[in-house]
C-alpha cells in the first residue's frame, strides 16, 4: 500500500471519507448490477422462444462465461496497474456499446452468430466495473472488518444482480415485453456506472502510482497475476473454490427456468419471483455470514455453511418442487435456502486478501478469475450432461462440485502472524 493510501486509513477525517465513498460505491454497484442482471432469469427461455435449442442457449452463456472469466482476472491485474477508477470506466463503456449491439443486431435480427459475439463481448463489462471496486475495498478496508465490508459488497452485488434483477422483469415483461425490458437495463447501467466512477476519483492508486508507473513495473504487475498461483498455491485453491461457488447458480439460470415452467408448471412471472427470492435471501445473508466469519472463523463458514450447505440445498432445489408440484411457497422456500447457503462463501474474498496481503490485487485477480470461470463452467456442465433432458444428473453434478470445494477449503488456513505483520490497517486500528 502506498503512502497516500496509508494516510487515508490513519487519519480520522480520511477514514470518514472512506466510509462515505464505500457507501456510495456500494449503491453504485447495486444499481449497475440491476442492469446487468435483468436478463439472467429469462434470456435462456427467450432464446428458445426465438427458435434456438436449449444447447444453443447454453452455448451463449458459455461463451459469455469465457469472456467474463478473462475480464474478471483482468479487473484485478489492471487495477494494480491503472487504478480501479479507470478500469471501472472501461467496464461501463464496454457494457453499453455491446449491449446495444446485442439488442439491435443480435436478438433484433435473430442472428445466432451475432448474439454469441455481442453477448460474449459484453461479458467484459461488468467484471471490470464491479471487481475493480472489489479490489479497492481490499486495499483500504481495515483487516478486522474486511469480511463484513466484503459482505456488504456482495449484498449490493447480489441485491442488484439477482434480487431486483429478477423481480424487475417479472413486472416489466407483461408490459414492455422481453426486448423492452432489455433496453431498460441501460438506465441502470449508465446511472450506476457514472456514480461508481465518480466515487473513486482521486481515492486510490497502486504502490507505484496510478499512471506514472514504469513499463517494466506494469509488466511485473501483469505477470504477478499469473505467477502468484505458483508462489502461493493456496491462491490457486481459492480460484477453484470461487469457481465452484457460483457455477451451479449460473447453470441454474439455463435449466431451471425451463424446469420450473415446463415440468413443474409455474408461469415465467412466478419463476422470476422464485429466483428473486433466492437472491433476496442471498443478499442479506452475505452481510450476516461476513460478520459471522469475522467473529467465529471465515474458513469454517465457507466449508460448512457454504460448501456443504450448498450441496444439500442444490439437491433440495430439484427434489422438493418435484415432490410437491406446483406449490409456490415450497418453491420459494427452497430457493431461499439455496440463497442462504450460497451467501456463506462471502468470507472467501477476505481469506484471499489475507493469504496474500502484500499482493492483494494479484491474489484477487485469481479470485475474480474463479468468479468469471463459474459463469462458463455452470452452463458448460449443463451442456455436457444434457441438462435440458437430464436435469437430475446435472443437479447431482453441481452438488458433487460443492463437496469437492469443502475438501479444498480445508487448506485455506491463514497465517495469523504474517497477517498482523503485513496488513498495516490492523496495526493502525
TIFIDO-132216 format. One record per residue (C-alpha): x, y, z. Coordinates in Angstrom, 1 decimal, m for minus. Layout:
BEGIN
      xx      yy      zz
       X       Y       Z
...
END
This chain:
BEGIN
      xx      yy      zz
     0.0     0.0     0.0
     1.4     3.4    m0.8
     1.8     6.4     1.5
    m1.4     8.1     0.3
    m3.5     5.0     1.0
    m1.9     4.7     4.4
    m2.8     8.3     5.2
    m6.4     7.6     4.2
    m6.6     4.9     6.8
    m4.7     6.7     9.5
    m6.4    10.0    10.0
   m10.0    10.2    11.2
   m11.1    12.6     8.5
    m9.8    10.2     5.9
   m11.5     7.3     7.5
   m14.8     9.1     7.4
   m14.2     9.8     3.7
   m13.6     6.1     3.0
   m16.9     5.3     4.7
   m18.8     7.7     2.6
   m17.1     6.5    m0.6
   m17.8     2.9     0.4
   m21.4     3.7     1.0
   m22.0     5.5    m2.3
   m19.8     2.9    m4.1
   m22.0     0.1    m2.8
   m25.1     1.9    m4.0
   m23.4     2.3    m7.4
   m22.6    m1.4    m7.6
   m26.2    m2.2    m6.6
   m27.7     0.0    m9.4
   m25.2    m1.2   m12.0
   m25.8    m4.9   m11.2
   m29.6    m4.4   m11.5
   m29.0    m3.6   m15.1
   m26.6    m6.5   m15.7
   m28.9    m9.0   m14.0
   m32.2    m8.1   m15.8
   m31.8   m10.8   m18.5
   m30.4   m13.6   m16.4
   m33.5   m15.3   m15.3
   m35.3   m15.2   m18.7
   m32.7   m15.0   m21.5
   m32.4   m18.8   m22.0
   m36.2   m19.1   m22.3
   m36.4   m16.1   m24.7
   m33.7   m17.7   m26.9
   m35.7   m20.9   m27.0
   m38.8   m19.0   m27.9
   m36.9   m17.3   m30.8
   m36.3   m20.8   m32.2
   m32.9   m21.7   m30.8
   m32.3   m25.0   m28.9
   m31.5   m25.4   m25.2
   m28.0   m26.5   m26.2
   m27.6   m23.3   m28.3
   m28.8   m21.2   m25.3
   m26.3   m23.0   m23.1
   m23.5   m22.2   m25.5
   m24.4   m18.5   m25.5
   m24.0   m18.5   m21.7
   m20.7   m20.5   m22.0
   m19.2   m18.0   m24.5
   m20.3   m15.2   m22.2
   m18.7   m17.0   m19.3
   m15.3   m17.3   m21.2
   m15.1   m13.5   m21.7
   m16.4   m12.9   m18.2
   m13.6   m15.1   m16.8
   m10.9   m13.2   m18.7
   m12.3    m9.8   m17.7
   m12.6   m10.9   m14.0
    m8.9   m11.7   m13.9
    m8.0    m8.6   m15.8
   m10.0    m6.5   m13.3
    m7.6    m7.3   m10.5
    m4.4    m7.0   m12.6
    m5.4    m3.8   m14.4
    m6.5    m2.2   m11.1
    m2.9    m2.7    m9.9
    m1.5    m1.1   m13.0
    m4.0     1.7   m13.8
    m6.1     2.1   m10.7
    m9.7     0.8   m10.2
   m11.4     4.0   m11.4
   m10.1     3.7   m15.0
   m10.9     0.0   m15.1
   m14.4     0.7   m13.9
   m14.9     3.4   m16.6
   m13.7     0.9   m19.3
   m16.2    m1.7   m18.0
   m19.1     0.8   m18.2
   m18.3     1.8   m21.8
   m17.9    m1.8   m23.0
   m21.2    m2.8   m21.4
   m23.2     0.0   m23.0
   m21.7    m0.4   m26.5
   m22.1    m4.2   m26.8
   m25.5    m4.4   m25.1
   m26.8    m2.0   m27.8
   m25.2    m4.2   m30.4
   m26.8    m7.3   m28.9
   m30.3    m5.9   m28.9
   m30.0    m4.2   m32.3
   m28.2    m6.7   m34.4
   m28.3    m9.9   m32.4
   m31.7   m10.5   m30.8
   m33.4    m8.0   m33.1
   m32.1    m9.7   m36.2
   m32.4   m13.2   m34.7
   m28.8   m13.8   m35.7
   m27.2   m16.5   m33.5
   m23.7   m15.7   m34.5
   m24.2   m12.0   m33.7
   m25.8   m12.9   m30.3
   m22.7   m15.0   m29.5
   m20.4   m12.2   m30.5
   m22.2    m9.3   m28.8
   m23.2   m11.0   m25.6
   m19.7   m12.5   m25.3
   m18.0    m9.1   m25.7
   m20.5    m7.5   m23.3
   m19.1   m10.0   m20.8
   m16.0    m7.9   m20.4
   m18.2    m5.1   m19.0
   m19.5    m5.9   m15.5
   m16.4    m7.7   m14.1
   m14.2    m4.7   m15.0
   m16.6    m2.4   m13.3
   m17.6    m4.4   m10.2
   m14.4    m6.3    m9.4
   m12.2    m3.3    m9.8
   m14.2    m1.7    m7.0
   m13.8    m5.0    m5.0
   m10.0    m4.7    m5.3
   m10.3    m1.1    m4.0
   m12.2    m2.4    m0.9
    m9.5    m4.9    m0.2
    m6.8    m2.2    m0.3
    m8.5     0.3     2.0
   m10.7    m1.6     4.4
    m9.5    m2.5     7.9
    m8.4    m6.1     8.2
   m10.5    m6.9    11.2
   m13.7    m5.8     9.5
   m12.7    m7.0     6.0
   m15.2    m9.9     5.9
   m18.1    m7.7     7.0
   m17.3    m5.0     4.5
   m16.9    m7.5     1.7
   m20.2    m9.0     2.8
   m21.7    m5.6     2.1
   m20.2    m5.6    m1.3
   m21.8    m9.0    m2.1
   m25.0    m7.6    m0.6
   m25.0    m4.8    m3.2
   m23.8    m7.1    m5.9
   m26.4    m9.9    m5.3
   m29.1    m7.5    m4.5
   m28.8    m5.9    m7.9
   m27.9    m8.9   m10.0
   m30.3   m11.4    m8.5
   m32.9    m9.8    m6.4
   m34.0    m6.6    m8.2
   m32.6    m8.0   m11.4
   m35.1   m10.9   m11.2
   m38.1    m9.1    m9.7
   m37.9    m6.2   m12.0
   m38.6    m8.1   m15.3
   m41.4   m10.1   m13.6
   m43.3    m6.7   m13.6
   m42.0    m5.3   m16.9
   m42.2    m8.3   m19.2
   m46.0    m8.3   m19.3
   m46.0    m4.6   m20.3
   m42.7    m4.0   m22.1
   m42.0    m7.5   m23.4
   m38.6    m9.1   m23.4
   m36.9    m6.5   m25.7
   m38.4    m3.5   m23.9
   m37.1    m4.9   m20.6
   m33.7    m5.5   m22.0
   m33.5    m1.9   m23.4
   m34.4    m0.5   m20.0
   m31.3    m2.1   m18.5
   m29.3     0.8   m19.9
   m30.9     3.2   m17.5
   m29.5     1.3   m14.5
   m26.1     0.6   m16.1
   m25.5     4.3   m17.1
   m26.8     5.6   m13.7
   m24.9     3.2   m11.5
   m21.8     3.4   m13.8
   m21.4     7.1   m13.6
   m22.0     7.2    m9.9
   m19.4     4.5    m9.3
   m16.7     6.1   m11.4
   m17.2     9.5    m9.7
   m17.0     7.9    m6.2
   m13.5     6.5    m6.8
   m12.0     9.7    m8.2
    m8.7    10.5    m6.5
    m9.1     7.8    m3.9
    m6.6     5.1    m4.8
    m3.5     4.3    m6.7
    m1.3     1.3    m6.7
     2.1     1.2    m5.0
     3.8     2.8    m7.9
     1.3     5.4    m8.9
    m1.9     5.1   m11.0
    m0.5     6.2   m14.3
     3.2     7.0   m13.8
     4.4     3.5   m13.2
     7.3     2.3   m15.5
     6.6    m0.1   m18.3
     8.7    m2.6   m16.5
     6.7    m2.2   m13.3
     3.4    m2.6   m15.2
     4.7    m5.8   m16.9
     5.7    m7.2   m13.5
     2.3    m6.4   m12.0
     0.7    m8.1   m15.0
     2.8   m11.3   m14.7
     2.3   m11.4   m10.9
    m1.4   m12.0   m11.7
    m0.3   m15.4   m13.1
     2.8   m16.4   m11.1
     1.1   m15.8    m7.8
    m0.6   m19.2    m8.2
     2.8   m20.9    m8.2
     4.3   m18.7    m5.5
     1.3   m19.3    m3.2
    m0.6   m22.5    m4.1
    m3.4   m21.5    m1.7
    m4.4   m18.7    m4.0
    m4.8   m21.3    m6.7
    m7.1   m23.3    m4.4
    m9.1   m20.0    m3.8
    m9.6   m19.7    m7.5
   m11.0   m23.3    m7.7
   m13.3   m22.8    m4.7
   m14.5   m19.5    m6.1
   m15.3   m21.2    m9.4
   m17.3   m23.9    m7.6
   m19.1   m21.2    m5.6
   m21.4   m19.9    m8.3
   m21.1   m22.5   m11.1
   m24.4   m24.0   m10.0
   m26.0   m20.6    m9.9
   m25.1   m19.9   m13.5
   m26.1   m23.4   m14.5
   m29.4   m22.9   m12.8
   m30.3   m19.9   m14.9
   m30.0   m22.1   m18.0
   m32.1   m25.1   m16.9
   m34.3   m24.1   m14.0
   m36.4   m21.5   m15.9
   m37.3   m24.4   m18.3
   m37.7   m26.9   m15.5
   m39.9   m24.8   m13.3
   m42.2   m23.6   m16.2
   m42.5   m26.8   m18.3
   m42.0   m29.6   m15.7
   m43.4   m28.2   m12.5
   m45.9   m25.9   m14.2
   m45.2   m22.3   m12.9
   m45.5   m19.3   m15.2
   m42.4   m17.3   m16.2
   m43.5   m14.5   m13.8
   m43.8   m17.0   m10.9
   m40.4   m18.4   m11.8
   m38.9   m14.9   m11.7
   m40.4   m14.3    m8.2
   m39.0   m17.7    m7.1
   m35.5   m16.9    m8.4
   m35.7   m13.4    m6.9
   m36.5   m14.9    m3.5
   m33.2   m16.8    m3.7
   m31.4   m13.5    m4.4
   m33.2   m11.7    m1.6
   m32.1   m14.3     0.9
   m28.6   m14.3    m0.6
   m28.0   m10.6    m0.4
   m29.0   m10.3     3.3
   m27.0   m13.3     4.4
   m23.9   m12.1     2.6
   m23.6    m9.5     5.3
   m24.6   m11.9     8.0
   m22.1   m14.6     7.0
   m19.4   m11.9     6.6
   m19.9   m10.8    10.1
   m20.1   m14.3    11.5
   m16.9   m15.2     9.6
   m15.1   m12.2    11.2
   m16.2   m13.2    14.6
   m16.0   m17.0    14.6
   m13.9   m18.1    11.6
   m14.1   m17.4     7.9
   m12.9   m20.8     6.8
   m15.4   m22.6     9.0
   m18.2   m20.6     7.4
   m17.1   m21.3     3.9
   m16.6   m25.1     4.5
   m19.7   m25.9     6.4
   m22.4   m23.3     5.6
   m21.1   m22.6     2.1
   m19.8   m25.8     0.5
   m21.7   m28.5     2.5
   m24.8   m26.3     2.8
   m25.0   m25.6    m0.9
   m24.5   m29.2    m1.8
   m27.6   m30.1     0.3
   m29.8   m27.2    m0.9
   m28.8   m27.8    m4.6
   m30.4   m31.2    m4.4
   m33.4   m29.8    m2.5
   m33.9   m27.3    m5.3
   m34.6   m30.2    m7.6
   m36.4   m32.7    m5.4
   m38.7   m30.6    m3.3
   m40.6   m28.9    m6.2
   m40.7   m32.3    m7.9
   m42.3   m33.9    m4.9
   m44.8   m31.2    m4.0
   m45.6   m30.0    m7.6
   m47.0   m26.5    m8.3
   m46.9   m25.3    m4.7
   m45.5   m21.8    m4.8
   m44.4   m21.4    m1.2
   m42.4   m24.6    m1.3
   m40.5   m23.4    m4.4
   m39.8   m20.0    m2.8
   m38.6   m21.7     0.4
   m36.1   m24.0    m1.2
   m34.9   m21.2    m3.4
   m34.3   m19.0    m0.4
   m32.5   m21.9     1.4
   m30.1   m22.1    m1.6
   m29.5   m18.4    m1.4
   m28.7   m18.6     2.3
   m26.0   m21.2     1.8
   m24.6   m19.6    m1.4
   m24.1   m16.4     0.6
   m21.8   m18.3     3.0
   m19.0   m18.0     0.5
   m18.8   m14.3     1.2
   m15.8   m14.6     3.6
   m13.7   m16.2     0.8
   m12.7   m12.7    m0.5
   m11.4   m11.7     2.9
    m9.5   m15.0     3.2
    m7.9   m14.3    m0.2
    m6.8   m10.8     0.8
    m5.1   m12.1     3.9
    m3.5   m15.1     2.3
    m1.5   m12.5     0.1
    m1.6    m9.2     1.9
     1.4    m7.9     0.0
     0.0    m8.7    m3.4
    m3.7    m8.2    m2.8
    m4.6    m7.1    m6.4
    m2.9   m10.1    m7.9
    m4.5   m12.5    m5.4
    m7.9   m11.1    m6.1
    m7.3   m11.4    m9.8
    m7.3   m15.1    m9.3
   m10.3   m14.9    m7.0
   m12.1   m12.8    m9.7
   m11.0   m15.3   m12.4
   m12.8   m18.0   m10.4
   m15.9   m15.9   m10.3
   m15.7   m15.4   m14.0
   m15.0   m19.1   m14.8
   m18.1   m20.1   m12.8
   m20.2   m18.4   m15.5
   m18.6   m20.6   m18.0
   m18.4   m23.8   m16.0
   m22.0   m23.7   m14.9
   m23.6   m23.6   m18.4
   m20.9   m26.0   m19.8
   m21.8   m28.6   m17.2
   m25.4   m28.2   m18.3
   m24.5   m28.6   m21.9
   m22.2   m31.6   m21.4
   m24.6   m33.6   m19.2
   m27.6   m32.5   m21.4
   m29.4   m30.5   m18.7
   m32.4   m29.9   m20.9
   m33.3   m33.6   m20.8
   m31.2   m34.8   m17.8
   m31.8   m32.2   m15.1
   m31.5   m34.6   m12.2
   m28.0   m35.7   m13.1
   m27.0   m32.1   m13.6
   m28.1   m31.2   m10.1
   m26.1   m34.1    m8.7
   m23.1   m32.9   m10.6
   m23.3   m29.5    m9.0
   m23.8   m30.9    m5.6
   m20.7   m33.0    m6.1
   m18.7   m29.9    m7.0
   m19.6   m28.3    m3.7
   m18.3   m31.3    m1.8
   m15.0   m31.0    m3.7
   m15.0   m27.3    m2.7
   m15.4   m28.3     1.0
   m12.4   m30.6     0.8
   m10.2   m28.0    m0.9
   m11.2   m25.2     1.6
    m9.6   m27.2     4.4
    m6.3   m26.0     3.1
    m7.1   m22.3     3.2
    m5.7   m21.6     6.6
    m4.4   m18.0     7.1
    m1.1   m17.5     8.9
    m2.3   m15.0    11.6
     1.3   m13.8    12.4
     2.0   m13.0     8.8
    m1.3   m11.2     8.6
    m0.6    m9.0    11.6
     2.8    m8.1    10.3
     1.8    m7.2     6.7
    m1.7    m5.8     7.0
    m0.9    m2.2     8.1
    m4.6    m1.4     8.6
    m4.7    m3.9    11.5
    m1.7    m2.3    13.2
    m3.2     1.2    12.8
    m6.6     0.1    14.1
END
